[in-house]
Every structure is written in C-alpha cells, then in structure tokens.
C-alpha cells in the first residue's frame, strides 16, 4: 500500500530535494490499479522507473542504492525511568526482602500444582491402595 511504499523510500534514503514524500504518494496513486490498494511486481518496476526519472539518475543506480540499504528501520519509544519502580532501594514490605517467589521448592509444603494431585493407585471409591492395606490388614495384606 501507499504507506508501505513511502516507508520503503524513506528506509532506502531515496528522499532528497528532487524527490519528496509527496512525490512518492502521487506516483503510487498513479500506478496502483483503480480501486486497489496494492501494486504488483510490474507496477513496482514502473514506480522505480518514475523515481529514477524524478531523481534524474539511471534505474541501475537506483537499484544499487536500494540494494545497499540495510533493511527496514524500526523506531519506537523508550520509557522514562520511574523512581518507585526502577530504584530497588525505594521498595517496601515483602518486596524489600526480595519479594514473593514462584519457585517455592523446599520453602513450603507444596511448591507447584503437581503436588496437589495424588497419582498413586486407588480403588473405585478413591481410597489409596497402599493406605487401605496398611490400615486394614484383613483386606489383603498377609
């Protein structure tokens, strides 16, 4: 689409005094099919021809300039520092002592969900087999 075409031109550093973002938008609007939003490979070639004519250089020079580009330029925002979040000396309560942990093995009776489920063998009623035999010797322990 047109926005991607302009970003492509900006990332390849094609814009200068002879060729502006407005020129890129207008060229794209002329080349794209009626009612369409995108251009195909053949139309992309036409766009390159028009850019080369506007910049008064050869298509080969333009393609060399494009191929020497390092790829898309990604930009974003960087968060500002927050005193109460970034500075650990301002932490209070449990977090001042290191905070709660998700790795509680050995610290509590149960450290993960696998310790909640008992996977030992049991009878139909859910009574453990080993417990049943230990508590009732007449039920099969000899």
C-alpha positions as CSV (number, residue, x, y, z in Angstrom):
1,X,0.0,0.0,0.0
2,X,1.0,3.7,-0.2
3,X,2.2,4.0,3.4
4,X,4.5,1.0,2.9
5,X,5.8,2.4,-0.3
6,X,6.7,5.7,1.4
7,X,8.3,3.8,4.3
8,X,10.3,1.8,1.8
9,X,11.5,5.0,0.1
10,X,12.4,6.5,3.5
11,X,14.3,3.4,4.7
12,X,16.3,3.3,1.5
13,X,17.1,7.0,1.8
14,X,15.6,7.9,-1.6
15,X,14.1,11.2,-0.5
16,X,16.1,14.4,-1.3
17,X,15.4,17.8,-2.8
18,X,14.4,16.3,-6.1
19,X,12.1,13.5,-4.7
20,X,9.8,14.0,-1.7
21,X,7.3,12.0,0.2
22,X,4.5,13.8,-1.6
23,X,6.1,12.8,-4.9
24,X,6.1,9.2,-3.7
25,X,2.5,9.3,-2.7
26,X,1.4,10.8,-6.1
27,X,3.4,8.3,-8.0
28,X,1.9,5.4,-6.1
29,X,-1.6,6.8,-6.6
30,X,-1.0,7.0,-10.4
31,X,0.5,3.5,-10.7
32,X,-1.9,1.5,-8.5
33,X,-4.9,-0.1,-10.1
34,X,-8.3,1.7,-9.9
35,X,-10.0,0.7,-6.6
36,X,-6.9,-1.2,-5.5
37,X,-4.6,-0.5,-2.6
38,X,-1.5,-2.5,-3.6
39,X,0.8,-2.8,-6.6
40,X,2.3,-5.9,-8.2
41,X,5.8,-6.5,-9.3
42,X,5.4,-5.0,-12.7
43,X,3.9,-1.8,-11.2
44,X,6.8,-1.7,-8.7
45,X,9.1,-1.6,-11.7
46,X,7.2,1.3,-13.1
47,X,7.4,3.1,-9.8
48,X,11.2,2.6,-9.8
49,X,11.4,4.0,-13.4
50,X,9.4,7.0,-12.3
51,X,11.6,7.6,-9.2
52,X,14.7,7.3,-11.4
53,X,13.3,9.9,-13.8
54,X,12.4,12.2,-11.0
55,X,15.8,12.0,-9.4
56,X,17.5,12.2,-12.8
57,X,19.5,9.0,-12.4
58,X,19.5,5.6,-14.0
59,X,17.4,2.7,-12.8
60,X,20.6,0.7,-12.2
61,X,21.9,3.5,-9.9
62,X,18.6,3.5,-8.0
63,X,18.5,-0.3,-7.6
64,X,22.1,-0.2,-6.3
65,X,21.1,2.4,-3.8
66,X,18.1,0.3,-2.7
67,X,20.1,-2.9,-2.5
68,X,22.7,-1.2,-0.3
69,X,20.1,-0.3,2.2
70,X,20.3,-2.3,5.5
71,X,16.6,-3.1,5.6
72,X,13.6,-1.6,7.4
73,X,14.4,1.0,10.1
74,X,12.4,0.2,13.2
75,X,11.7,3.0,15.6
76,X,9.8,3.1,18.9
77,X,9.6,4.9,22.1
78,X,11.7,4.3,25.2
79,X,10.1,4.5,28.6
80,X,11.2,7.1,31.1
81,X,12.6,5.9,34.4
82,X,10.1,5.7,37.2
83,X,11.6,6.3,40.7
84,X,9.3,3.9,42.6
85,X,9.6,1.1,40.1
86,X,13.2,1.2,38.9
87,X,15.0,2.1,42.1
88,X,15.0,-1.1,44.3
89,X,16.1,0.9,47.4
90,X,12.6,2.5,47.5
91,X,10.8,-0.9,47.7
92,X,8.8,-1.5,50.9
93,X,7.2,-4.5,52.5
94,X,7.8,-8.0,51.1
95,X,9.4,-6.6,48.0
96,X,12.2,-5.0,50.1
97,X,13.2,-8.5,51.2
98,X,13.3,-9.9,47.7
99,X,9.6,-10.3,47.1
100,X,7.4,-13.3,46.7
101,X,8.8,-16.1,44.6
102,X,7.3,-18.5,42.2
103,X,9.9,-21.1,43.0
104,X,9.0,-22.3,46.4
105,X,10.5,-25.8,46.4
106,X,11.6,-26.6,49.9
107,X,10.2,-23.4,51.3
108,X,6.5,-24.5,51.7
109,X,4.6,-27.7,52.0
110,X,3.6,-27.6,48.3
111,X,5.6,-25.8,45.6
112,X,3.6,-26.5,42.4
113,X,0.3,-27.9,41.3
114,X,1.7,-31.4,40.7
115,X,2.0,-31.8,44.5
116,X,-1.8,-31.2,44.9
117,X,-2.7,-34.2,42.8
118,X,-2.1,-37.6,44.2
119,X,-1.3,-40.1,41.4
120,X,-0.9,-43.2,43.5
121,X,-3.2,-46.2,42.7
122,X,-6.6,-46.2,44.3
123,X,-9.8,-48.2,44.3
124,X,-13.1,-47.2,42.8
125,X,-14.0,-45.1,45.8
126,X,-10.7,-43.2,45.6
127,X,-9.1,-44.8,48.7
128,X,-5.4,-45.4,48.2
129,X,-4.5,-49.0,47.7
130,X,-1.4,-48.8,50.0
131,X,-3.3,-46.9,52.7
132,X,-6.2,-49.4,52.6
133,X,-3.9,-52.4,53.0
134,X,-1.9,-50.7,55.8
135,X,-4.9,-49.7,57.8
136,X,-6.9,-52.9,57.2
137,X,-4.6,-55.9,57.3
138,X,-7.6,-58.2,56.7
139,X,-8.2,-56.8,53.2
140,X,-5.3,-58.5,51.5
141,X,-2.1,-57.9,53.4
142,X,-0.7,-61.1,54.7
